[in-house]
Amino acid sequence: MIGKPATGGDANNGWMSGADINAAISANYPYNGWKTGIMFWQYSSDLNGAIGSAASEFLRTVTAQEKSKKVETE
């Protein structure tokens, strides 16, 4: 589980870019599947939709990994 501030201004430390969160979850996914999660505090601070963009990118990455695994097992 990753819990991070929604923007760099929501905490003194711990903020990760969407790309970094995507990389962290994507690196873990092959080992644990979807046994992870992401949460943000101060979600209302994300006025430009960066969290949704990061989540969308993660889902695209996971979907591609799943399709790749399915092809390998067929």
GROMACS elastic network, one bead per residue, 0.5 to 0.9 nm:
[ bonds ]
;  ai    aj funct       b0    kb
    1    35     6  0.83950   500
    1    36     6  0.50870   500
    1    38     6  0.57360   500
    1    39     6  0.76846   500
    2    21     6  0.82899   500
    2    25     6  0.85410   500
    2    36     6  0.78248   500
    2    37     6  0.61893   500
    2    39     6  0.62436   500
    2    40     6  0.83398   500
    3    14     6  0.87695   500
    3    37     6  0.83647   500
    3    38     6  0.58865   500
    3    40     6  0.55655   500
    3    41     6  0.75539   500
    4     7     6  0.85050   500
    4    11     6  0.88118   500
    4    14     6  0.61600   500
    4    15     6  0.57713   500
    4    16     6  0.70838   500
    4    38     6  0.79313   500
    4    39     6  0.64737   500
    4    41     6  0.65119   500
    5     8     6  0.68411   500
    5     9     6  0.80791   500
    5    10     6  0.55424   500
    5    11     6  0.61848   500
    5    13     6  0.83919   500
    5    14     6  0.68243   500
    5    15     6  0.54385   500
    5    16     6  0.80012   500
    5    39     6  0.84982   500
    5    40     6  0.53413   500
    5    41     6  0.50520   500
    5    42     6  0.65091   500
    5    43     6  0.78638   500
    6     9     6  0.82900   500
    6    10     6  0.66078   500
    6    11     6  0.88532   500
    6    15     6  0.71874   500
    6    16     6  0.85989   500
    6    39     6  0.88041   500
    6    40     6  0.53260   500
    6    41     6  0.57994   500
    6    42     6  0.57819   500
    6    43     6  0.54862   500
    6    44     6  0.80780   500
    6    45     6  0.65034   500
    6    46     6  0.60479   500
    6    50     6  0.84970   500
    6    51     6  0.70524   500
    7    10     6  0.55014   500
    7    11     6  0.78954   500
    7    15     6  0.64807   500
    7    16     6  0.83266   500
    7    17     6  0.86160   500
    7    41     6  0.88693   500
    7    42     6  0.79290   500
    7    43     6  0.83574   500
    7    45     6  0.66606   500
    7    46     6  0.64792   500
    7    50     6  0.88271   500
    7    51     6  0.89904   500
    8    11     6  0.64342   500
    8    12     6  0.76742   500
    8    13     6  0.75340   500
    8    14     6  0.80934   500
    8    15     6  0.53767   500
    8    16     6  0.79834   500
    8    17     6  0.89255   500
    9    12     6  0.73218   500
    9    13     6  0.89247   500
    9    15     6  0.85479   500
    9    45     6  0.86388   500
   10    13     6  0.86051   500
   10    15     6  0.82069   500
   10    41     6  0.78014   500
   10    42     6  0.66111   500
   10    45     6  0.76904   500
   11    14     6  0.70944   500
   11    15     6  0.73654   500
   12    15     6  0.83451   500
   16    19     6  0.79717   500
   16    20     6  0.58918   500
   16    21     6  0.62017   500
   17    20     6  0.51411   500
   17    21     6  0.62932   500
   17    22     6  0.85392   500
   17    50     6  0.87209   500
   17    54     6  0.82863   500
   18    21     6  0.51250   500
   18    22     6  0.60211   500
   18    23     6  0.85079   500
   18    50     6  0.69796   500
   18    51     6  0.68109   500
   18    53     6  0.75004   500
   18    55     6  0.78608   500
   18    57     6  0.84410   500
   18    58     6  0.88566   500
   19    22     6  0.50555   500
   19    23     6  0.61078   500
   19    24     6  0.86562   500
   19    54     6  0.67584   500
   19    57     6  0.83273   500
   19    58     6  0.87800   500
   20    23     6  0.50125   500
   20    24     6  0.61555   500
   20    25     6  0.86678   500
   21    24     6  0.51168   500
   21    25     6  0.61861   500
   21    26     6  0.83305   500
   21    38     6  0.86229   500
   21    54     6  0.75291   500
   21    55     6  0.89585   500
   21    58     6  0.83391   500
   22    25     6  0.53585   500
   22    26     6  0.58083   500
   22    27     6  0.83509   500
   22    54     6  0.66115   500
   22    55     6  0.76689   500
   22    57     6  0.70081   500
   22    58     6  0.52059   500
   22    59     6  0.89546   500
   22    61     6  0.82023   500
   23    26     6  0.51088   500
   23    27     6  0.59360   500
   23    28     6  0.86052   500
   23    58     6  0.82243   500
   24    27     6  0.52795   500
   24    28     6  0.64375   500
   24    29     6  0.87402   500
   25    28     6  0.51421   500
   25    29     6  0.59873   500
   25    36     6  0.77786   500
   25    37     6  0.83925   500
   25    38     6  0.86416   500
   25    58     6  0.76139   500
   26    29     6  0.51009   500
   26    30     6  0.73982   500
   26    58     6  0.70315   500
   26    61     6  0.69742   500
   26    62     6  0.68440   500
   26    65     6  0.89095   500
   27    30     6  0.67732   500
   27    31     6  0.80922   500
   28    31     6  0.56485   500
   28    32     6  0.63455   500
   28    33     6  0.77181   500
   28    36     6  0.84825   500
   29    32     6  0.52802   500
   29    34     6  0.64144   500
   29    35     6  0.79620   500
   29    36     6  0.80709   500
   29    62     6  0.75135   500
   29    65     6  0.88121   500
   30    33     6  0.57930   500
   30    34     6  0.89514   500
   30    62     6  0.89622   500
   30    65     6  0.79741   500
   32    35     6  0.57430   500
   32    36     6  0.77594   500
   33    36     6  0.77735   500
   34    37     6  0.77526   500
   38    55     6  0.89047   500
   39    43     6  0.89517   500
   40    43     6  0.59094   500
   40    51     6  0.84529   500
   41    44     6  0.83180   500
   41    45     6  0.87219   500
   42    45     6  0.55035   500
   42    46     6  0.77244   500
   43    46     6  0.57152   500
   43    47     6  0.87490   500
   43    51     6  0.81704   500
   44    47     6  0.68992   500
   45    48     6  0.87118   500
   46    49     6  0.56706   500
   46    50     6  0.64783   500
   46    51     6  0.68304   500
   47    50     6  0.79261   500
   48    51     6  0.84824   500
   49    52     6  0.54136   500
   49    53     6  0.63744   500
   49    54     6  0.87924   500
   50    53     6  0.50069   500
   50    54     6  0.61290   500
   50    55     6  0.86032   500
   51    54     6  0.50901   500
   51    55     6  0.61663   500
   51    56     6  0.85694   500
   52    55     6  0.50502   500
   52    56     6  0.60875   500
   52    57     6  0.85930   500
   53    56     6  0.50765   500
   53    57     6  0.61917   500
   53    58     6  0.86004   500
   54    57     6  0.51433   500
   54    58     6  0.61837   500
   54    59     6  0.86772   500
   55    58     6  0.50553   500
   55    59     6  0.61917   500
   55    60     6  0.86514   500
   56    59     6  0.51297   500
   56    60     6  0.62309   500
   56    61     6  0.86489   500
   57    60     6  0.51032   500
   57    61     6  0.62223   500
   57    62     6  0.86985   500
   58    61     6  0.50546   500
   58    62     6  0.61757   500
   58    63     6  0.85221   500
   59    62     6  0.50958   500
   59    63     6  0.59698   500
   59    64     6  0.85004   500
   60    63     6  0.51388   500
   60    64     6  0.61905   500
   60    65     6  0.86780   500
   61    64     6  0.52170   500
   61    65     6  0.62977   500
   61    66     6  0.87356   500
   62    65     6  0.50033   500
   62    66     6  0.61365   500
   62    67     6  0.85884   500
   63    66     6  0.50914   500
   63    67     6  0.61589   500
   63    68     6  0.85275   500
   64    67     6  0.51241   500
   64    68     6  0.61039   500
   64    69     6  0.86675   500
   65    68     6  0.50237   500
   65    69     6  0.62068   500
   65    70     6  0.86267   500
   66    69     6  0.51046   500
   66    70     6  0.61574   500
   66    71     6  0.86815   500
   67    70     6  0.50705   500
   67    71     6  0.62616   500
   67    72     6  0.86704   500
   68    71     6  0.52324   500
   68    72     6  0.62830   500
   68    73     6  0.88483   500
   69    72     6  0.50747   500
   69    73     6  0.63465   500
   69    74     6  0.88305   500
   70    73     6  0.52969   500
   70    74     6  0.63706   500
   71    74     6  0.53214   500
